[in-house]
Amino acid sequence: MGLLLGVILPVLLILLPMIILVVIGKRKAGRVMFGLAVLGCSLLGVAVPILATYLAAQGLMYNFGPDEPKCVIGAGVFLFVGYLANILGLPIIGVAFFPPKQAV
């Protein structure tokens, strides 16, 4: 349970906005809808690393006893990695899947 909460769920949570954007991009949505999807995933990408860090901290504390000191400094990595992945990944995916303008 500690591995699931400490590593697997936070990583999947960080990748969630990018997965949503890829799914919407594969559906060949219109330019306006895809632009709104990029904006929505960007806003989701702001909140997701905070939740991933909280989940990782809970997963690291899972194996500690009630009287043991709880050090969860390693969970802070998910905050940095989450923001870095969303800042770099969302624009790249957005450009890769952006629908071309229709020729008249």
C-alpha positions, 0 to 999 in steps of 0.5 A, a space after each residue: 500500500 505504501 508503494 501504491 500511495 508513495 510512487 504509483 498514484 502520484 506519478 499517474 496523477 502528474 501525468 493525468 493532464 497530459 493523458 487527457 490532452 492526448 485523448 482529446 487530441 486523438 479525437 480530432 476536436 475543433 480548434 476552439 475546443 482543443 484550445 479550451 482543453 489545453 487551457 483546462 489541462 494547464 489549470 489542472 496541471 497547477 493543482 495536480 502536483 500539490 495533490 501528488 505531493 500530499 499522496 506521496 507524503 501519506 504513502 511514505 508515512 504509511 509504514 511508520 509507527 505512531 511514536 516514530 518521527 515522520 520524515 517525508 522530505 522525499 515527497 517534495 520531489 513530486 512538487 518539482 517534477 510535477 510542475 516541470 512535467 506539466 510546464 514542458 509536456 503540455 505545450 509540446 503535446 498541444 503543438 503536436 496535436 493542434 488541428 491544422 487550419 482548414 483551407 478555404 
